[in-house]
Amino acid sequence: MKYDLDRSPVVIRSSRVKMLLAFIACSVFAAIGADMTSNESMSRAGYVIAGIFGLGMLFAVFAFVRPAWLELSPKGLRFFTRRKIECYSWDDFHVFRIYAPGTFSRHVGYILAPQSLRNTKATAIVRRMFGIDGGFGGGWTIGARDLANLLIRAKEKWGAA
């Protein structure tokens, strides 16, 4: 999907297809865990597995019903985290970059600009540990590289000169 910054606001949503796949995967593993509870030697592990993947099923349903979104406009970036809306000015960001929270996953993160009021002791600790100040998670309808490039173009277009 092509996003046009000349037609703002640009809204990127989290992928409902990915959440449906996560729900199916969690359902399968929860069922395996539930089946393990019938075996005395594996019942404890079965309850743990069924419980963990059962929670994963609940999260996938919640994410399917209330998908996260990013809204890019000349005013800045708004990020709905499924819980709250976070608002950023383009001047809050120094750089956007791709990071890998896991082996097979790529997400878009950011480093805050030195003058950003969002810089705290906590963000300094996070940056030392992970190389970024924060991130937007995964599961978007576009890949991490395309999302990072779109954010970079938006900052160049709408950020302070």
URTA-V328392 format. One record per run of one state. SS is the DSSP state (alpha for helix, beta for strand, coil for the rest). FROM is the first residue (numbers start at 0). TO is the last residue. If there is no record, write none. Layout:
SS_FROM_TO + SS_FROM_TO
//
This chain:
coil_0_8 + beta_9_13 + coil_14_14 + alpha_15_35 + coil_36_38 + alpha_39_64 + coil_65_67 + beta_68_72 + coil_73_74 + beta_75_79 + coil_80_83 + beta_84_87 + coil_88_88 + alpha_89_91 + beta_92_101 + coil_102_103 + beta_104_111 + coil_112_119 + alpha_120_129 + coil_130_132 + beta_133_134 + coil_135_138 + beta_139_139 + coil_140_142 + alpha_143_157 + coil_158_160
//
